[in-house]
């Protein structure tokens, strides 16, 4: 069952000047008060920006919403009431928006949405497989791929939907579970981490629509190489992995030569790890977060394939750790890297402003906007480009986590938040939250 609701734009505003001379304008709020709409899963589809949000103050009524550039509306209420459908993992494929959701107390199933038909559950149509709890949806070729579970037959495996029926690629044959994850498109095929049950543990696999192949055995024997945090850079697939000799370090895979250790960030053995993650290619280099073991903690690193060197690029959180060693509060933990208008944006905590919006141009890094003024941070993340702007979710300290965007030329940035709001208890409304910040390209924090 589905319901479709369109709502009007309600506008309220006030301005607050922050210590960074930023003008902040709040216009509306999908879940009034501090609770927040918990917006996430931002996905562009059919000319609009779709996302997941909750409009119940003390519930978890996550449903499908959309922004058309002027107004916010609830696109579909899959499970009427305050409990919500548990919608997650939005992906566009073959002219429709797909996701995982439920319309009752049962498990999550595969659903589709289009503006004409609304939200519809996708039938299983397979006597040999009853997939549930679909996750990590990704479009590849003529099929929609995902991870799903059939508790009675094949466990958690790789599934695909061709527009008519769902089928399983049983990586660990029988009731065993391969648990495929971290899907990424590379070299014309779908790549991911899985455990086929052949004794190699969790390793790198590929599937080209017809053939399945295990590509690595980084840690020979029963132990797993566990390749994660994958990113395509300079024609190769980079990731973190462990080989039983070094710790969890930076690796790459070349189809011609196989897997190779790129950088042992923290030398010493299996218990000494740089733990590189959140890898993203930008401006000819690979950026990631890592801990070099020097006391700086988890900070912003980059690797240059030309010089074949990896090094700490920017120590964002320079507060000294407490006596006795490192502390998560004294590390910036950069993540959510996303390129937009020639800059690489990301979330980080400098120890002063909390987790906020940062950017780098490859020369330096700076705080773009202190959305939640003070030490707590807005928790910015979930970046997506729509209609020329960079959209994301953030908590401004007044409304909870909602949807916002920044847009502008390379030399000047304008930050605006767009947030829906219920008009009455019976009818949902919408609105926008705005904040404006201008900075010259060299005037960095």
N, C-alpha and C positions, 0 to 999 in steps of 0.2 A: 504494500500500500504506500501511496505517496500523496503528499499535498504540496501545492504550489502557492506561494504567497508573495505578493508584490506590496511594497510599503512605500510611504512618502518620506521626503527628506525633512527632518526637523532640525533647526539650527539654533544653537545657543553658543555664546562666545564670551571669553574674557581673556585678558593678557596678563602675563607674569614675566617680569624681567629677571633673568638669571645672572649669576656672577660672570658669565661669559658674554654678557651683552647680547644674549639671544632672546628674541621675542617669541614667546610661546602662546599659542592660541588654541584653546580647547573648544571644539564646536559641538561634539556629541559623543555618545558612549553606548556600545551595544548592550552592556550589562552594567546598569547604573551603580555607582559607588566604587569601592576599592576591589570588588571581586574580579572584574575584568571578564572579557568575552573569551579569553584564552585562545585568541585567533591563531591559526596555523595552517599548514598545508597550502600555502598560496600557489595557485596554478592558473595560468592564462588559458582560456578556452572560449571559442566562438566570440571573440572580441571583448570579453569581460574578464574580470579577475575573480576567480572563485576561491573560497577559503572555508575553513571549519571554524565555527564559533559557538559559544554558549550564551544564551540570553536569560538564564535562570540564576538568580542571585545565590542561592544555596544548593544548587543542583549541578548536574553534569549533562545538561541538555545540548550536547554537541550535535549540530546539524550543518547542512550545506547552505552557505551564503554566497552572495556575489556583489561585486562593485562594478558599475558600468561607466565610471568616470564622473558621474554626477550624483548618483544616489546608491544606497546600499539596500538590498532586499534579501529576504530568506528565499533561496532558490527552491528548496525542497525540505519538507519535514517528513523524514522517513519513518520515524517512530514518534507518533503524537504523544504529547505529555511532557513531563519534566525530566524523564530519565535519559532521553536522547538515544541516538542510534549507534553511538560509538564509532562514527564514521572516521576513516583514516586512509592514508596512502592514495591520494588523488593522482591520476595519470590520464593524459589524453591519448586516445588511440582510435584511428579509423573514424574520425568525425564525432566521437562521443567522449564524455568524461566518465572514467571508471574509478571505482573506489571500493573499499571494504566497509560493510555496515550491517546492521540488523534492524528488523522492524518489530521484534518482540523480544522475549527472554531467551531466544535460541542463540546459537553461536554466530559469529560474523560470517557473512557470505559476500560473493562478488555482485556488485550492482553497477548499472550504467545510468547515465543522465544525458538528456539533450533537452533544449528549451521547448520542443514540441511534445515529446512523449513524457517528459518529466523523469522521475527516478523509478527504475524498474530492476527487480532482482534478475540476475542472469541465471538461467536454468543450468543444472549440472549436465543432463543429457548423456551421462556415462554410467552404465551399470557396474563398471569395474572400479569406479572411484567416486567418492562423495566428498569433495574438497570443502574445507571450512577454514576459518581464521586466515583469509587471504591477506598477504602483506607484501610490501616492497614491489608494487606494480610498476612495470616498465614496458614501454612499447618497443618492439624490435621486429623489423620486417613486417610480415602479414599477421603477426600474432601479438597478443598481450601476454606477457610473462609475469609470474609471481611465485611466491612461496606460499604453500597451503598444506593443510593437514587433513588426512583421513585417519581417524583414530582406530578404525577397525581393520585397515588393510596395509597401506604403504607407509604410514607415519608422515613425517613432514618432508615434503619433496618439492621439486620444481614442477610448476604447472604452466599450462598455456591455454589461451582461449582464442579460437580462430573466427569468432563472430557467430558461431553456431553451437559449438560444444567445447567443454573443457577436457583437457587430456593431461596425463601425468608423464613426466620423464623421471623414471624411478632410478635415481642415482645410486642409492643403497638398496639393492633388490630385496623384495619381501617386506616384512614389517619393520625393518630397520629404518633409521632416520638419517638423512644426509644433511638436513637443515641448511639449504643454500641461502646465501646472504651476500650483501655488498655488491649487488649487480651493477655492472658498468659495461658500456659498449666500447669495444676496442678491436681494431683490425678486422672489421666486418663480422664480428661475432659477439655473443653475450658472454662476459667473463664474470666469475664469482668464486666465493669461498664455499667449499662443501667437503663432506666426509663420506666417501663411497663405501666405507666398511671393508676396504681391501687391505687394511693394515698400515696405510700411509698416514692416517690421521687427516686433519682438515688441511686441504691444500687448494691450489688454484686450478679451476676447471674452466672449460670453454664449451659453448654449445652454439652451433651455426644454423640451427633450425632443422638439422637432420642428424648430425653426429655429435656425440658427447665425448670429451677427452679430458683426462687429468693431465695438466701441463707441468706440474712440479712435484718433487718430493724433497723439499728444502731441508727438512730434518729427517734423514733416512731412518726407517724403522717405524715403531708404533707411535713415536712422538710426532706432533704436528708442527709444520712450519707456520701455520696460522696466518697466512697473508691477509692483511686488512688495510683499510684506509687507502684504497686504490685511486690512482689518478693517471691520466695519459699525459706524457710529457716527452717532447723530442722524439716521437715515434715509438716510444717504449711504454710499458705499463709499470708504474712505480707503486710501491706498497711497503708496509712494515711487515717484518717476518723474523723468525728466530730459527737458527740452524743447529742448535745444540752445542755450538762452540762459542758464539757471541750471544749477546742478549737480544732483545727485540729492537731491530735496527732497520736502516733504510736499504731496500732491495729494489731491483727492477727485473722485468721479464722482457726478453727479446725473442720473438718467434724463431729467429735463426740460430741463436746461441743458448737460449734457455735462461734460467734464473741466475742472478749475480748479485752479490753483496756490493752495494754502492758505497756506503759509509758506515763504519763502526763508530758511532757518535760517542759512545762511552766505552772505551776499551777495557778489557779486564776479564771477561768471561760471561757465562750464561746468566749470572745474577747482576750484571751491569748493563743497563739498557738506556738508550736515548728515547725510546718510545715515540717515534715520529708519528704524527697523525694529522688529520685535516689537510691533506695534500692538495694543492691547487697550482696549476701552471699559470704564470703571469709574466709578461714582458721578457720572455726568453729564459726564465728561471722557474724553479719549483719551490714554492713557499709551503711551509708546514710549521706545526708546533712541535717542540721537542725539549727535553731536559738534557743539557750537555754535561751535567754532573759537576759543574764548577761552582755551584751555589746560587746561580741565578734562578734556578727552577725552570718550570715549563714556560718557554718564551717563543718569540717569533724567529724562525730559522729559514734559510733558503739554500738550495743546491744549484750550482751552475754547471751544466754539462760541458761547457766549453773549457772551463778550467778544471773540471772534475773535482770540485771542492764543495763541501757543506760547512756552513758556519752560522753562528748566532748573528742574526741581522739586526734585531732591535730588542733591547731589554726594557720592556714596557713597564713592568712593575719593579721598581728599584728600591722598594722598602726592604730593609734588612730582615732576614728571617729571625725568629726568636732564638734565644740560646737553646742549644740542643739539636739544631738542624733545620731543614726546610719545612715550610708550612704551606698548604694550598692557598692560604690567604695572602701569601707573599710571592705569588706567581701569577702571571697575567692570563695563562691558559687561552691563547688566541684560537679562535675557531670561526666557523661559518664564513669562510673566505668566498668572496663573490666579486667578479670584475664588472665595473660599470663606469662608463664615460672616461676610460683611460686610467682609472684608479682601481686598486684592490681594496675593497671594504671588508671589514671583519668585526667580530665582537671580541673585546678584551677587557681585563680589569687591571687598572694601573695602581690599585691599592688606595686610591683617593676618591675616585668617582664611581666605583663599582663597575659592573659589567656594562660597557657602553659601546657606542659606534665609533670605530677607528678606521683609518685608511692609510695606505702607503702608495707612493708613486715610484718606488724602487730606490729612492734616494734617502728617504726618511719616513717616519711614521708619526701620526698625530691623532689626537682626539677630535673627531668631527663634531660631535654634539653630545652634551650631557643631558639626556632626555629626562631622566629621573635625577634631579639635582641633589647632590649630596653623595654619601658613601655607599648607598644601597645598590644603585645600578638599575637600568631598565630591562636587562636581560634580552637585549635586542637580538634578533635572529630570523631565520626563515626567509632570506632575501629572494626577490623575484622582480624581474623587469616587466613593467606594464605601461603602455601609453607614454613611453619616454621617461618614466620615473622608476626609481628603485624603491620597491615596496618591501615592508618587513613588519614583524610584530614587535611590540615594545610596551613596557609599563612606565607611564609617566609619573607614577606616584599618586595620581588622582583617580585614575580610571581602571587600573589594573592592566593586564596585557591586552592590547588591541592592535589594529592594523594601521600603519603609517607609511609615508613615502618621502623620499627626497628626489629632487630633480633640479637640473640646471646645467650651465656650461662648465667646462673644465676649470675655469678661473673663478667660478662663483657657484655656491651650492645653496639651494633652497630646500628646507626641510618642512614637510607638511604631514600631519596625521589625518587619516580618514577613518572615522569610526562610526558604526551604526548604533542606533539606540531605539528601544521600544517607545512607541508613541503613547500607548495606553497599555493597561494590563491585558486587554483583549486583542489589540492590534499592534504588531511590531513596527517600529519606525526606524529611521536611519539618519545618519549625519556624517559629520567630518570633524576631525580634530586637527588643528594646524599649529605648526611651529615654524618659525622662519629664522634661518641663520645664514649670514653671508660671511665668507672668508676669502681673502686673497690667497692665491696658490702658495705663497711662501710665508703666510702668516699662520704658522702651525703651532699647536699646543704640544 
